[in-house]
Amino acid sequence: MPREYVRFMIDCAIPKEDWIALTDLQRARIRNDILNIKTKSIKVNEGNSNEENTVRAKYHMCRHELEDLSCIEDDVTESNPAQMQMEEELLGASGRVKK
């Protein structure tokens, strides 16, 4: 049966200093909202030749403008060690930007 979908395709580049300026709670809420949307998502045309992978949410730390640093990308999941490591790289123990 044909379906109608609400589809989110978000690609936002937030400056690191603005992301870090958010509280831990604000960052957690954003991540959790994205995760909740992802868990409710289904593949469009699943099983058909025109199937679309519409169950994706990526966390990407863009560092290609910095010398000798590559970008890091991983899936947004409930417990993702790689994502937690990226967040650790952004914040020191004090919650301030690591230099």
C-alpha positions, 0 to 999 in steps of 0.5 A, a space after each residue: 500500500 502506498 505511504 506518505 512520509 515525513 522525511 528529514 534530510 539535515 546537514 548543518 555545520 555548526 562552528 565548534 565554539 558554538 557547539 561547545 557553548 551549548 550545555 551538556 544537556 542541550 547537546 544531549 537533547 539534540 543527540 537524543 532527538 535525532 536518535 528518536 527520529 532515527 528509531 522511528 524511521 523505516 526504509 522507503 520502498 523496502 525490499 524493492 529495487 528502488 529501496 532507499 536507505 532512509 534510516 541514517 543519522 551521522 555524526 561528523 566532526 569536520 576537520 579537513 580545514 585543519 592541517 593534518 587532521 581528517 574528518 571523523 564520521 560515525 552513526 548516531 546510536 544509543 551507545 557509540 564509543 566512537 561518538 563519545 570519543 569525538 565529544 571527548 576530543 571537543 571538551 576537556 574535563 572542565 567542559 572547556 575547549 581543548 587546545 
